[in-house]
Amino acid sequence: MSEGINWREELLESANFNGKQERILREGPRSLVDSWILGALYSRWKKLSGYREPPVPNCQSSFQEFNKKVREVEE
């Protein structure tokens, strides 16, 4: 496991959780539903810690742009 922020431990120290949430944070998910709960807890940690995802670049293009590039290659 890479060294870095242990968000699970950090989250456990910062708030109170019910038994199931605490088990999932300590032991990991055992089912699909547990995975969903873990994902929600991770989102909660990011919000509490002020973590922001980097912006996603705009990769949109139009069919007209595509056709223009194809014509340039064909010439």
PyMOL Python script that loads the backbone (N, CA, C, O; Angstrom):
from pymol import cmd

cmd.read_pdbstr("""\
ATOM      1  N   MET A   1       0.846  -1.183   0.000  1.00  0.00           N
ATOM      2  CA  MET A   1       0.000   0.000   0.000  1.00  0.00           C
ATOM      3  C   MET A   1       0.885   1.237   0.000  1.00  0.00           C
ATOM      4  O   MET A   1       1.874   1.301   0.730  1.00  0.00           O
ATOM      5  N   SER A   2       0.531   2.203  -0.808  1.00  0.00           N
ATOM      6  CA  SER A   2       1.358   3.402  -0.913  1.00  0.00           C
ATOM      7  C   SER A   2       1.218   4.249   0.344  1.00  0.00           C
ATOM      8  O   SER A   2       0.192   4.241   1.025  1.00  0.00           O
ATOM      9  N   GLU A   3       2.284   4.972   0.620  1.00  0.00           N
ATOM     10  CA  GLU A   3       2.242   5.858   1.770  1.00  0.00           C
ATOM     11  C   GLU A   3       1.540   7.140   1.389  1.00  0.00           C
ATOM     12  O   GLU A   3       1.756   7.672   0.300  1.00  0.00           O
ATOM     13  N   GLY A   4       0.723   7.628   2.256  1.00  0.00           N
ATOM     14  CA  GLY A   4      -0.032   8.838   1.986  1.00  0.00           C
ATOM     15  C   GLY A   4      -1.047   9.035   3.091  1.00  0.00           C
ATOM     16  O   GLY A   4      -0.890   8.537   4.206  1.00  0.00           O
ATOM     17  N   ILE A   5      -2.051   9.745   2.769  1.00  0.00           N
ATOM     18  CA  ILE A   5      -3.088  10.036   3.742  1.00  0.00           C
ATOM     19  C   ILE A   5      -3.939   8.799   3.966  1.00  0.00           C
ATOM     20  O   ILE A   5      -4.461   8.217   3.016  1.00  0.00           O
ATOM     21  N   ASN A   6      -4.078   8.399   5.219  1.00  0.00           N
ATOM     22  CA  ASN A   6      -4.983   7.314   5.553  1.00  0.00           C
ATOM     23  C   ASN A   6      -6.321   7.953   5.895  1.00  0.00           C
ATOM     24  O   ASN A   6      -6.605   8.248   7.056  1.00  0.00           O
ATOM     25  N   TRP A   7      -7.134   8.161   4.870  1.00  0.00           N
ATOM     26  CA  TRP A   7      -8.386   8.891   5.042  1.00  0.00           C
ATOM     27  C   TRP A   7      -9.344   8.159   5.958  1.00  0.00           C
ATOM     28  O   TRP A   7     -10.145   8.792   6.647  1.00  0.00           O
ATOM     29  N   ARG A   8      -9.276   6.829   5.980  1.00  0.00           N
ATOM     30  CA  ARG A   8     -10.186   6.074   6.853  1.00  0.00           C
ATOM     31  C   ARG A   8      -9.906   6.372   8.327  1.00  0.00           C
ATOM     32  O   ARG A   8     -10.825   6.644   9.100  1.00  0.00           O
ATOM     33  N   GLU A   9      -8.625   6.319   8.706  1.00  0.00           N
ATOM     34  CA  GLU A   9      -8.261   6.615  10.099  1.00  0.00           C
ATOM     35  C   GLU A   9      -8.580   8.063  10.448  1.00  0.00           C
ATOM     36  O   GLU A   9      -9.088   8.357  11.531  1.00  0.00           O
ATOM     37  N   GLU A  10      -8.278   8.955   9.523  1.00  0.00           N
ATOM     38  CA  GLU A  10      -8.553  10.376   9.744  1.00  0.00           C
ATOM     39  C   GLU A  10     -10.055  10.615   9.958  1.00  0.00           C
ATOM     40  O   GLU A  10     -10.449  11.389  10.831  1.00  0.00           O
ATOM     41  N   LEU A  11     -10.865   9.957   9.170  1.00  0.00           N
ATOM     42  CA  LEU A  11     -12.314  10.106   9.293  1.00  0.00           C
ATOM     43  C   LEU A  11     -12.821   9.493  10.588  1.00  0.00           C
ATOM     44  O   LEU A  11     -13.695  10.065  11.239  1.00  0.00           O
ATOM     45  N   LEU A  12     -12.283   8.328  10.973  1.00  0.00           N
ATOM     46  CA  LEU A  12     -12.694   7.697  12.231  1.00  0.00           C
ATOM     47  C   LEU A  12     -12.410   8.591  13.439  1.00  0.00           C
ATOM     48  O   LEU A  12     -13.183   8.619  14.397  1.00  0.00           O
ATOM     49  N   GLU A  13     -11.295   9.319  13.382  1.00  0.00           N
ATOM     50  CA  GLU A  13     -10.920  10.197  14.490  1.00  0.00           C
ATOM     51  C   GLU A  13     -11.752  11.475  14.536  1.00  0.00           C
ATOM     52  O   GLU A  13     -11.863  12.104  15.589  1.00  0.00           O
ATOM     53  N   SER A  14     -12.337  11.863  13.405  1.00  0.00           N
ATOM     54  CA  SER A  14     -12.997  13.165  13.335  1.00  0.00           C
ATOM     55  C   SER A  14     -14.495  13.133  13.626  1.00  0.00           C
ATOM     56  O   SER A  14     -15.089  14.186  13.857  1.00  0.00           O
ATOM     57  N   ALA A  15     -15.122  11.964  13.621  1.00  0.00           N
ATOM     58  CA  ALA A  15     -16.573  11.930  13.786  1.00  0.00           C
ATOM     59  C   ALA A  15     -17.006  10.611  14.401  1.00  0.00           C
ATOM     60  O   ALA A  15     -16.224   9.666  14.503  1.00  0.00           O
ATOM     61  N   ASN A  16     -18.269  10.566  14.808  1.00  0.00           N
ATOM     62  CA  ASN A  16     -18.864   9.345  15.350  1.00  0.00           C
ATOM     63  C   ASN A  16     -19.639   8.633  14.253  1.00  0.00           C
ATOM     64  O   ASN A  16     -20.268   9.270  13.408  1.00  0.00           O
ATOM     65  N   PHE A  17     -19.588   7.319  14.274  1.00  0.00           N
ATOM     66  CA  PHE A  17     -20.254   6.517  13.261  1.00  0.00           C
ATOM     67  C   PHE A  17     -21.032   5.404  13.929  1.00  0.00           C
ATOM     68  O   PHE A  17     -20.750   5.018  15.063  1.00  0.00           O
ATOM     69  N   ASN A  18     -22.039   4.885  13.190  1.00  0.00           N
ATOM     70  CA  ASN A  18     -22.740   3.721  13.715  1.00  0.00           C
ATOM     71  C   ASN A  18     -21.835   2.504  13.554  1.00  0.00           C
ATOM     72  O   ASN A  18     -20.778   2.592  12.931  1.00  0.00           O
ATOM     73  N   GLY A  19     -22.241   1.392  14.104  1.00  0.00           N
ATOM     74  CA  GLY A  19     -21.404   0.196  14.112  1.00  0.00           C
ATOM     75  C   GLY A  19     -21.024  -0.296  12.733  1.00  0.00           C
ATOM     76  O   GLY A  19     -19.880  -0.691  12.508  1.00  0.00           O
ATOM     77  N   LYS A  20     -21.969  -0.277  11.804  1.00  0.00           N
ATOM     78  CA  LYS A  20     -21.688  -0.767  10.453  1.00  0.00           C
ATOM     79  C   LYS A  20     -20.683   0.132   9.745  1.00  0.00           C
ATOM     80  O   LYS A  20     -19.754  -0.364   9.107  1.00  0.00           O
ATOM     81  N   GLN A  21     -20.858   1.454   9.849  1.00  0.00           N
ATOM     82  CA  GLN A  21     -19.930   2.377   9.209  1.00  0.00           C
ATOM     83  C   GLN A  21     -18.531   2.216   9.786  1.00  0.00           C
ATOM     84  O   GLN A  21     -17.547   2.221   9.045  1.00  0.00           O
ATOM     85  N   GLU A  22     -18.438   2.075  11.091  1.00  0.00           N
ATOM     86  CA  GLU A  22     -17.134   1.911  11.727  1.00  0.00           C
ATOM     87  C   GLU A  22     -16.472   0.604  11.278  1.00  0.00           C
ATOM     88  O   GLU A  22     -15.268   0.577  11.025  1.00  0.00           O
ATOM     89  N   ARG A  23     -17.245  -0.468  11.181  1.00  0.00           N
ATOM     90  CA  ARG A  23     -16.701  -1.751  10.724  1.00  0.00           C
ATOM     91  C   ARG A  23     -16.175  -1.633   9.294  1.00  0.00           C
ATOM     92  O   ARG A  23     -15.095  -2.134   8.979  1.00  0.00           O
ATOM     93  N   ILE A  24     -16.938  -0.973   8.440  1.00  0.00           N
ATOM     94  CA  ILE A  24     -16.520  -0.824   7.045  1.00  0.00           C
ATOM     95  C   ILE A  24     -15.235  -0.003   6.957  1.00  0.00           C
ATOM     96  O   ILE A  24     -14.345  -0.326   6.170  1.00  0.00           O
ATOM     97  N   LEU A  25     -15.134   1.047   7.752  1.00  0.00           N
ATOM     98  CA  LEU A  25     -13.921   1.866   7.741  1.00  0.00           C
ATOM     99  C   LEU A  25     -12.715   1.086   8.253  1.00  0.00           C
ATOM    100  O   LEU A  25     -11.608   1.246   7.737  1.00  0.00           O
ATOM    101  N   ARG A  26     -12.918   0.253   9.253  1.00  0.00           N
ATOM    102  CA  ARG A  26     -11.800  -0.499   9.833  1.00  0.00           C
ATOM    103  C   ARG A  26     -11.433  -1.741   9.017  1.00  0.00           C
ATOM    104  O   ARG A  26     -10.250  -2.020   8.822  1.00  0.00           O
ATOM    105  N   GLU A  27     -12.431  -2.489   8.539  1.00  0.00           N
ATOM    106  CA  GLU A  27     -12.183  -3.787   7.921  1.00  0.00           C
ATOM    107  C   GLU A  27     -12.353  -3.801   6.405  1.00  0.00           C
ATOM    108  O   GLU A  27     -11.890  -4.731   5.744  1.00  0.00           O
ATOM    109  N   GLY A  28     -13.005  -2.795   5.847  1.00  0.00           N
ATOM    110  CA  GLY A  28     -13.252  -2.769   4.418  1.00  0.00           C
ATOM    111  C   GLY A  28     -14.622  -3.344   4.076  1.00  0.00           C
ATOM    112  O   GLY A  28     -15.279  -3.947   4.925  1.00  0.00           O
ATOM    113  N   PRO A  29     -15.046  -3.156   2.841  1.00  0.00           N
ATOM    114  CA  PRO A  29     -16.375  -3.618   2.432  1.00  0.00           C
ATOM    115  C   PRO A  29     -16.423  -5.134   2.241  1.00  0.00           C
ATOM    116  O   PRO A  29     -15.439  -5.754   1.839  1.00  0.00           O
ATOM    117  N   ARG A  30     -17.586  -5.719   2.538  1.00  0.00           N
ATOM    118  CA  ARG A  30     -17.807  -7.155   2.341  1.00  0.00           C
ATOM    119  C   ARG A  30     -18.849  -7.418   1.261  1.00  0.00           C
ATOM    120  O   ARG A  30     -19.005  -8.552   0.807  1.00  0.00           O
ATOM    121  N   SER A  31     -19.554  -6.383   0.854  1.00  0.00           N
ATOM    122  CA  SER A  31     -20.613  -6.558  -0.140  1.00  0.00           C
ATOM    123  C   SER A  31     -20.697  -5.297  -1.001  1.00  0.00           C
ATOM    124  O   SER A  31     -20.004  -4.310  -0.754  1.00  0.00           O
ATOM    125  N   LEU A  32     -21.550  -5.353  -2.003  1.00  0.00           N
ATOM    126  CA  LEU A  32     -21.748  -4.206  -2.873  1.00  0.00           C
ATOM    127  C   LEU A  32     -22.289  -3.013  -2.090  1.00  0.00           C
ATOM    128  O   LEU A  32     -21.846  -1.882  -2.290  1.00  0.00           O
ATOM    129  N   VAL A  33     -23.233  -3.262  -1.213  1.00  0.00           N
ATOM    130  CA  VAL A  33     -23.818  -2.181  -0.413  1.00  0.00           C
ATOM    131  C   VAL A  33     -22.748  -1.563   0.490  1.00  0.00           C
ATOM    132  O   VAL A  33     -22.704  -0.344   0.660  1.00  0.00           O
ATOM    133  N   ASP A  34     -21.891  -2.401   1.064  1.00  0.00           N
ATOM    134  CA  ASP A  34     -20.789  -1.880   1.881  1.00  0.00           C
ATOM    135  C   ASP A  34     -19.879  -0.978   1.048  1.00  0.00           C
ATOM    136  O   ASP A  34     -19.381   0.032   1.545  1.00  0.00           O
ATOM    137  N   SER A  35     -19.663  -1.340  -0.215  1.00  0.00           N
ATOM    138  CA  SER A  35     -18.833  -0.519  -1.105  1.00  0.00           C
ATOM    139  C   SER A  35     -19.477   0.839  -1.338  1.00  0.00           C
ATOM    140  O   SER A  35     -18.791   1.860  -1.374  1.00  0.00           O
ATOM    141  N   TRP A  36     -20.798   0.848  -1.497  1.00  0.00           N
ATOM    142  CA  TRP A  36     -21.508   2.119  -1.668  1.00  0.00           C
ATOM    143  C   TRP A  36     -21.360   2.985  -0.426  1.00  0.00           C
ATOM    144  O   TRP A  36     -21.125   4.190  -0.521  1.00  0.00           O
ATOM    145  N   ILE A  37     -21.498   2.364   0.736  1.00  0.00           N
ATOM    146  CA  ILE A  37     -21.357   3.105   1.997  1.00  0.00           C
ATOM    147  C   ILE A  37     -19.941   3.654   2.115  1.00  0.00           C
ATOM    148  O   ILE A  37     -19.754   4.803   2.516  1.00  0.00           O
ATOM    149  N   LEU A  38     -18.940   2.845   1.771  1.00  0.00           N
ATOM    150  CA  LEU A  38     -17.547   3.296   1.832  1.00  0.00           C
ATOM    151  C   LEU A  38     -17.317   4.467   0.887  1.00  0.00           C
ATOM    152  O   LEU A  38     -16.601   5.409   1.229  1.00  0.00           O
ATOM    153  N   GLY A  39     -17.915   4.416  -0.293  1.00  0.00           N
ATOM    154  CA  GLY A  39     -17.805   5.536  -1.230  1.00  0.00           C
ATOM    155  C   GLY A  39     -18.422   6.801  -0.669  1.00  0.00           C
ATOM    156  O   GLY A  39     -17.872   7.890  -0.837  1.00  0.00           O
ATOM    157  N   ALA A  40     -19.570   6.664   0.003  1.00  0.00           N
ATOM    158  CA  ALA A  40     -20.222   7.826   0.623  1.00  0.00           C
ATOM    159  C   ALA A  40     -19.364   8.375   1.758  1.00  0.00           C
ATOM    160  O   ALA A  40     -19.274   9.589   1.941  1.00  0.00           O
ATOM    161  N   LEU A  41     -18.739   7.488   2.513  1.00  0.00           N
ATOM    162  CA  LEU A  41     -17.858   7.936   3.599  1.00  0.00           C
ATOM    163  C   LEU A  41     -16.629   8.650   3.044  1.00  0.00           C
ATOM    164  O   LEU A  41     -16.157   9.624   3.630  1.00  0.00           O
ATOM    165  N   TYR A  42     -16.112   8.168   1.917  1.00  0.00           N
ATOM    166  CA  TYR A  42     -14.970   8.830   1.281  1.00  0.00           C
ATOM    167  C   TYR A  42     -15.367  10.233   0.817  1.00  0.00           C
ATOM    168  O   TYR A  42     -14.606  11.186   0.982  1.00  0.00           O
ATOM    169  N   SER A  43     -16.554  10.351   0.240  1.00  0.00           N
ATOM    170  CA  SER A  43     -17.051  11.674  -0.174  1.00  0.00           C
ATOM    171  C   SER A  43     -17.191  12.590   1.034  1.00  0.00           C
ATOM    172  O   SER A  43     -16.879  13.779   0.965  1.00  0.00           O
ATOM    173  N   ARG A  44     -17.661  12.028   2.132  1.00  0.00           N
ATOM    174  CA  ARG A  44     -17.791  12.811   3.373  1.00  0.00           C
ATOM    175  C   ARG A  44     -16.429  13.297   3.848  1.00  0.00           C
ATOM    176  O   ARG A  44     -16.288  14.450   4.256  1.00  0.00           O
ATOM    177  N   TRP A  45     -15.408  12.411   3.798  1.00  0.00           N
ATOM    178  CA  TRP A  45     -14.062  12.803   4.213  1.00  0.00           C
ATOM    179  C   TRP A  45     -13.528  13.925   3.324  1.00  0.00           C
ATOM    180  O   TRP A  45     -12.940  14.888   3.816  1.00  0.00           O
ATOM    181  N   LYS A  46     -13.738  13.793   1.993  1.00  0.00           N
ATOM    182  CA  LYS A  46     -13.254  14.839   1.086  1.00  0.00           C
ATOM    183  C   LYS A  46     -13.911  16.173   1.399  1.00  0.00           C
ATOM    184  O   LYS A  46     -13.251  17.212   1.363  1.00  0.00           O
ATOM    185  N   LYS A  47     -15.193  16.156   1.702  1.00  0.00           N
ATOM    186  CA  LYS A  47     -15.895  17.400   2.019  1.00  0.00           C
ATOM    187  C   LYS A  47     -15.380  17.996   3.331  1.00  0.00           C
ATOM    188  O   LYS A  47     -15.151  19.202   3.421  1.00  0.00           O
ATOM    189  N   LEU A  48     -15.200  17.152   4.343  1.00  0.00           N
ATOM    190  CA  LEU A  48     -14.718  17.635   5.640  1.00  0.00           C
ATOM    191  C   LEU A  48     -13.284  18.157   5.560  1.00  0.00           C
ATOM    192  O   LEU A  48     -12.935  19.121   6.242  1.00  0.00           O
ATOM    193  N   SER A  49     -12.451  17.524   4.730  1.00  0.00           N
ATOM    194  CA  SER A  49     -11.047  17.928   4.658  1.00  0.00           C
ATOM    195  C   SER A  49     -10.803  19.048   3.650  1.00  0.00           C
ATOM    196  O   SER A  49      -9.691  19.566   3.547  1.00  0.00           O
ATOM    197  N   GLY A  50     -11.851  19.421   2.903  1.00  0.00           N
ATOM    198  CA  GLY A  50     -11.700  20.498   1.936  1.00  0.00           C
ATOM    199  C   GLY A  50     -11.031  20.066   0.647  1.00  0.00           C
ATOM    200  O   GLY A  50     -10.566  20.913  -0.116  1.00  0.00           O
ATOM    201  N   TYR A  51     -10.971  18.770   0.386  1.00  0.00           N
ATOM    202  CA  TYR A  51     -10.338  18.260  -0.829  1.00  0.00           C
ATOM    203  C   TYR A  51     -11.196  18.603  -2.040  1.00  0.00           C
ATOM    204  O   TYR A  51     -12.415  18.433  -2.018  1.00  0.00           O
ATOM    205  N   ARG A  52     -10.554  19.082  -3.087  1.00  0.00           N
ATOM    206  CA  ARG A  52     -11.254  19.419  -4.332  1.00  0.00           C
ATOM    207  C   ARG A  52     -10.628  18.625  -5.477  1.00  0.00           C
ATOM    208  O   ARG A  52      -9.405  18.554  -5.599  1.00  0.00           O
ATOM    209  N   GLU A  53     -11.470  18.037  -6.303  1.00  0.00           N
ATOM    210  CA  GLU A  53     -10.992  17.320  -7.482  1.00  0.00           C
ATOM    211  C   GLU A  53     -10.437  18.325  -8.484  1.00  0.00           C
ATOM    212  O   GLU A  53     -10.971  19.428  -8.603  1.00  0.00           O
ATOM    213  N   PRO A  54      -9.368  17.966  -9.212  1.00  0.00           N
ATOM    214  CA  PRO A  54      -8.870  18.876 -10.247  1.00  0.00           C
ATOM    215  C   PRO A  54      -9.912  19.023 -11.356  1.00  0.00           C
ATOM    216  O   PRO A  54     -10.666  18.087 -11.622  1.00  0.00           O
ATOM    217  N   PRO A  55      -9.962  20.181 -11.999  1.00  0.00           N
ATOM    218  CA  PRO A  55     -10.961  20.382 -13.056  1.00  0.00           C
ATOM    219  C   PRO A  55     -10.720  19.431 -14.238  1.00  0.00           C
ATOM    220  O   PRO A  55      -9.582  19.109 -14.579  1.00  0.00           O
ATOM    221  N   VAL A  56     -11.804  19.004 -14.837  1.00  0.00           N
ATOM    222  CA  VAL A  56     -11.744  18.101 -15.982  1.00  0.00           C
ATOM    223  C   VAL A  56     -11.643  18.948 -17.249  1.00  0.00           C
ATOM    224  O   VAL A  56     -12.438  19.868 -17.437  1.00  0.00           O
ATOM    225  N   PRO A  57     -10.673  18.650 -18.123  1.00  0.00           N
ATOM    226  CA  PRO A  57     -10.553  19.446 -19.346  1.00  0.00           C
ATOM    227  C   PRO A  57     -11.742  19.199 -20.281  1.00  0.00           C
ATOM    228  O   PRO A  57     -12.333  18.119 -20.281  1.00  0.00           O
ATOM    229  N   ASN A  58     -12.075  20.202 -21.062  1.00  0.00           N
ATOM    230  CA  ASN A  58     -13.154  20.086 -22.028  1.00  0.00           C
ATOM    231  C   ASN A  58     -12.617  19.363 -23.261  1.00  0.00           C
ATOM    232  O   ASN A  58     -11.784  19.900 -23.991  1.00  0.00           O
ATOM    233  N   CYS A  59     -13.097  18.149 -23.487  1.00  0.00           N
ATOM    234  CA  CYS A  59     -12.619  17.328 -24.604  1.00  0.00           C
ATOM    235  C   CYS A  59     -13.681  17.187 -25.692  1.00  0.00           C
ATOM    236  O   CYS A  59     -13.612  16.272 -26.512  1.00  0.00           O
ATOM    237  N   GLN A  60     -14.647  18.076 -25.701  1.00  0.00           N
ATOM    238  CA  GLN A  60     -15.702  17.996 -26.695  1.00  0.00           C
ATOM    239  C   GLN A  60     -15.179  18.397 -28.064  1.00  0.00           C
ATOM    240  O   GLN A  60     -14.287  19.237 -28.193  1.00  0.00           O
ATOM    241  N   SER A  61     -15.754  17.779 -29.070  1.00  0.00           N
ATOM    242  CA  SER A  61     -15.473  18.172 -30.441  1.00  0.00           C
ATOM    243  C   SER A  61     -16.754  17.985 -31.243  1.00  0.00           C
ATOM    244  O   SER A  61     -17.685  17.309 -30.804  1.00  0.00           O
ATOM    245  N   SER A  62     -16.786  18.581 -32.402  1.00  0.00           N
ATOM    246  CA  SER A  62     -17.985  18.462 -33.224  1.00  0.00           C
ATOM    247  C   SER A  62     -17.696  17.595 -34.443  1.00  0.00           C
ATOM    248  O   SER A  62     -16.539  17.360 -34.793  1.00  0.00           O
ATOM    249  N   PHE A  63     -18.747  17.131 -35.072  1.00  0.00           N
ATOM    250  CA  PHE A  63     -18.604  16.336 -36.280  1.00  0.00           C
ATOM    251  C   PHE A  63     -17.981  17.171 -37.391  1.00  0.00           C
ATOM    252  O   PHE A  63     -17.252  16.647 -38.234  1.00  0.00           O
ATOM    253  N   GLN A  64     -18.269  18.472 -37.393  1.00  0.00           N
ATOM    254  CA  GLN A  64     -17.677  19.352 -38.411  1.00  0.00           C
ATOM    255  C   GLN A  64     -16.163  19.421 -38.241  1.00  0.00           C
ATOM    256  O   GLN A  64     -15.426  19.375 -39.226  1.00  0.00           O
ATOM    257  N   GLU A  65     -15.701  19.532 -37.008  1.00  0.00           N
ATOM    258  CA  GLU A  65     -14.258  19.554 -36.759  1.00  0.00           C
ATOM    259  C   GLU A  65     -13.621  18.243 -37.210  1.00  0.00           C
ATOM    260  O   GLU A  65     -12.543  18.242 -37.804  1.00  0.00           O
ATOM    261  N   PHE A  66     -14.286  17.136 -36.929  1.00  0.00           N
ATOM    262  CA  PHE A  66     -13.777  15.826 -37.338  1.00  0.00           C
ATOM    263  C   PHE A  66     -13.648  15.753 -38.856  1.00  0.00           C
ATOM    264  O   PHE A  66     -12.614  15.335 -39.378  1.00  0.00           O
ATOM    265  N   ASN A  67     -14.695  16.159 -39.558  1.00  0.00           N
ATOM    266  CA  ASN A  67     -14.649  16.118 -41.027  1.00  0.00           C
ATOM    267  C   ASN A  67     -13.555  17.013 -41.576  1.00  0.00           C
ATOM    268  O   ASN A  67     -12.895  16.657 -42.552  1.00  0.00           O
ATOM    269  N   LYS A  68     -13.355  18.166 -40.964  1.00  0.00           N
ATOM    270  CA  LYS A  68     -12.304  19.079 -41.405  1.00  0.00           C
ATOM    271  C   LYS A  68     -10.919  18.421 -41.275  1.00  0.00           C
ATOM    272  O   LYS A  68     -10.088  18.523 -42.177  1.00  0.00           O
ATOM    273  N   LYS A  69     -10.688  17.754 -40.156  1.00  0.00           N
ATOM    274  CA  LYS A  69      -9.400  17.078 -39.953  1.00  0.00           C
ATOM    275  C   LYS A  69      -9.225  15.934 -40.932  1.00  0.00           C
ATOM    276  O   LYS A  69      -8.114  15.706 -41.411  1.00  0.00           O
ATOM    277  N   VAL A  70     -10.290  15.207 -41.243  1.00  0.00           N
ATOM    278  CA  VAL A  70     -10.201  14.106 -42.194  1.00  0.00           C
ATOM    279  C   VAL A  70      -9.849  14.653 -43.582  1.00  0.00           C
ATOM    280  O   VAL A  70      -9.015  14.088 -44.289  1.00  0.00           O
ATOM    281  N   ARG A  71     -10.487  15.744 -43.955  1.00  0.00           N
ATOM    282  CA  ARG A  71     -10.194  16.349 -45.270  1.00  0.00           C
ATOM    283  C   ARG A  71      -8.749  16.828 -45.338  1.00  0.00           C
ATOM    284  O   ARG A  71      -8.098  16.695 -46.375  1.00  0.00           O
ATOM    285  N   GLU A  72      -8.245  17.384 -44.241  1.00  0.00           N
ATOM    286  CA  GLU A  72      -6.843  17.856 -44.219  1.00  0.00           C
ATOM    287  C   GLU A  72      -5.873  16.686 -44.391  1.00  0.00           C
ATOM    288  O   GLU A  72      -4.856  16.818 -45.071  1.00  0.00           O
ATOM    289  N   VAL A  73      -6.180  15.567 -43.789  1.00  0.00           N
ATOM    290  CA  VAL A  73      -5.312  14.398 -43.899  1.00  0.00           C
ATOM    291  C   VAL A  73      -5.363  13.827 -45.308  1.00  0.00           C
ATOM    292  O   VAL A  73      -4.342  13.381 -45.832  1.00  0.00           O
ATOM    293  N   GLU A  74      -6.541  13.837 -45.929  1.00  0.00           N
ATOM    294  CA  GLU A  74      -6.694  13.286 -47.269  1.00  0.00           C
ATOM    295  C   GLU A  74      -5.991  14.120 -48.323  1.00  0.00           C
ATOM    296  O   GLU A  74      -5.624  13.582 -49.368  1.00  0.00           O
ATOM    297  N   GLU A  75      -5.789  15.392 -48.100  1.00  0.00           N
ATOM    298  CA  GLU A  75      -5.177  16.289 -49.102  1.00  0.00           C
ATOM    299  C   GLU A  75      -3.695  16.134 -49.174  1.00  0.00           C
ATOM    300  O   GLU A  75      -3.040  16.815 -49.964  1.00  0.00           O
TER     301      GLU A  75
END
""", "prot")
cmd.dss("prot")
cmd.show_as("cartoon", "prot")
cmd.util.cbc("prot")
cmd.orient("prot")
